[in-house]
Amino acid sequence: MLTRACGHQQEFQHYAVDKYRAQRQAKFEKTRCAACVAKLAEEQQRLAAALPKKGEVLKSLPAGARVSLTYLADDSWTGTLSAGGIEVEFAGGAGAGPQSVVVSLARLWLAASGNADQNS
């Protein structure tokens, strides 16, 4: 029995002759068990369903919204969006393309503008 990354103990299959045992065991211990992976996927789907869809969030931006994107040396994108007196910034992670940064900026702006309206 070995402990997975999620903290649960699970049986690790052992072979009499296995020259890759050390690598398999290291990978096994760095990953989560199937139940925790399913729970995480379900939670991510629930959170994604709560977010406005890409088309809706882009249509919610007012006319005159300005987006500035910057391509960085580490192959990532960052950007800012300003509209309606509100400016938001987003630093995209690895693998985030320019379109995903624009959508993330729009979602951040929508959340900020909703909060600004509630505080008024």
C-alpha positions as CSV (number, residue, x, y, z in Angstrom):
1,M,0.0,0.0,0.0
2,L,1.3,3.4,-1.0
3,T,0.0,6.9,-0.3
4,R,-1.2,8.9,-3.3
5,A,-0.8,12.6,-3.7
6,C,-4.4,13.1,-2.4
7,G,-3.5,11.4,0.8
8,H,-5.4,8.1,0.2
9,Q,-3.6,4.8,0.4
10,Q,-4.0,2.4,-2.5
11,E,-2.4,-0.8,-3.5
12,F,0.5,-0.6,-5.9
13,Q,0.9,-3.5,-8.3
14,H,4.2,-5.2,-7.8
15,Y,5.9,-7.4,-10.5
16,A,8.6,-9.9,-9.8
17,V,10.8,-8.5,-12.6
18,D,10.1,-4.8,-13.3
19,K,13.0,-2.5,-14.3
20,Y,10.7,0.5,-14.4
21,R,9.3,0.0,-10.8
22,A,11.0,3.1,-9.4
23,Q,9.5,5.4,-12.2
24,R,6.0,3.8,-11.9
25,Q,6.1,4.1,-8.1
26,A,7.1,7.8,-8.3
27,K,4.3,8.5,-10.8
28,F,1.9,6.6,-8.7
29,E,2.7,8.6,-5.6
30,K,2.5,11.9,-7.5
31,T,-1.0,11.3,-8.8
32,R,-4.4,11.2,-7.2
33,C,-6.7,8.2,-6.7
34,A,-9.6,7.6,-9.2
35,A,-12.2,8.8,-6.7
36,C,-10.4,12.1,-6.0
37,V,-9.9,12.7,-9.8
38,A,-13.6,12.1,-10.4
39,K,-14.5,14.4,-7.5
40,L,-12.1,17.2,-8.8
41,A,-13.5,16.8,-12.4
42,E,-17.1,17.1,-11.1
43,E,-16.2,20.2,-9.1
44,Q,-14.5,21.8,-12.1
45,Q,-17.5,21.1,-14.3
46,R,-19.8,22.6,-11.7
47,L,-17.6,25.8,-11.5
48,A,-17.4,26.0,-15.3
49,A,-21.2,25.8,-15.6
50,A,-21.5,28.8,-13.2
51,L,-19.3,30.9,-15.4
52,P,-20.8,32.9,-18.3
53,K,-20.2,31.3,-21.7
54,K,-17.5,32.8,-23.9
55,G,-19.9,34.3,-26.4
56,E,-22.1,35.8,-23.6
57,V,-19.2,37.4,-21.7
58,L,-17.7,38.9,-24.9
59,K,-21.1,40.4,-25.9
60,S,-21.5,41.9,-22.4
61,L,-18.5,44.2,-22.9
62,P,-19.5,47.8,-23.7
63,A,-18.6,49.5,-26.9
64,G,-15.2,51.2,-26.7
65,A,-13.7,48.4,-24.5
66,R,-9.9,48.3,-24.9
67,V,-7.8,45.1,-24.7
68,S,-4.1,45.1,-24.6
69,L,-2.2,41.7,-25.0
70,T,1.5,41.1,-24.5
71,Y,3.4,38.0,-25.6
72,L,6.1,37.1,-23.1
73,A,9.4,35.4,-23.5
74,D,8.2,32.3,-21.6
75,D,5.6,31.6,-24.3
76,S,2.7,33.0,-22.2
77,W,0.3,35.9,-22.7
78,T,-0.7,38.6,-20.3
79,G,-3.2,41.4,-20.9
80,T,-5.4,44.3,-19.6
81,L,-8.9,45.2,-20.4
82,S,-10.4,48.6,-19.6
83,A,-14.1,49.6,-20.2
84,G,-16.5,51.7,-18.4
85,G,-13.9,53.1,-16.0
86,I,-12.9,49.7,-14.8
87,E,-9.5,48.1,-15.7
88,V,-8.6,44.5,-15.0
89,E,-5.4,42.6,-15.6
90,F,-4.7,38.9,-16.3
91,A,-1.4,37.0,-16.5
92,G,-2.1,33.9,-18.5
93,G,-0.5,30.7,-17.4
94,A,1.5,28.2,-19.5
95,G,-0.5,27.2,-22.5
96,A,-3.0,30.0,-22.3
97,G,-3.4,31.5,-25.8
98,P,-4.5,35.0,-26.6
99,Q,-8.2,34.1,-27.1
100,S,-8.4,32.5,-23.6
101,V,-6.7,35.6,-22.1
102,V,-9.3,37.9,-23.7
103,V,-12.1,35.7,-22.4
104,S,-10.6,35.6,-18.9
105,L,-10.2,39.4,-19.0
106,A,-13.8,39.8,-20.0
107,R,-15.0,37.5,-17.2
108,L,-12.8,39.4,-14.7
109,W,-14.2,42.7,-16.0
110,L,-17.8,41.4,-15.7
111,A,-17.2,40.3,-12.1
112,A,-15.6,43.7,-11.3
113,S,-18.3,45.7,-12.9
114,G,-21.0,43.6,-11.1
115,N,-19.2,44.3,-7.8
116,A,-18.9,48.0,-8.6
117,D,-22.6,48.2,-9.4
118,Q,-23.5,46.6,-6.0
119,N,-21.2,49.0,-4.1
120,S,-22.8,52.1,-5.6
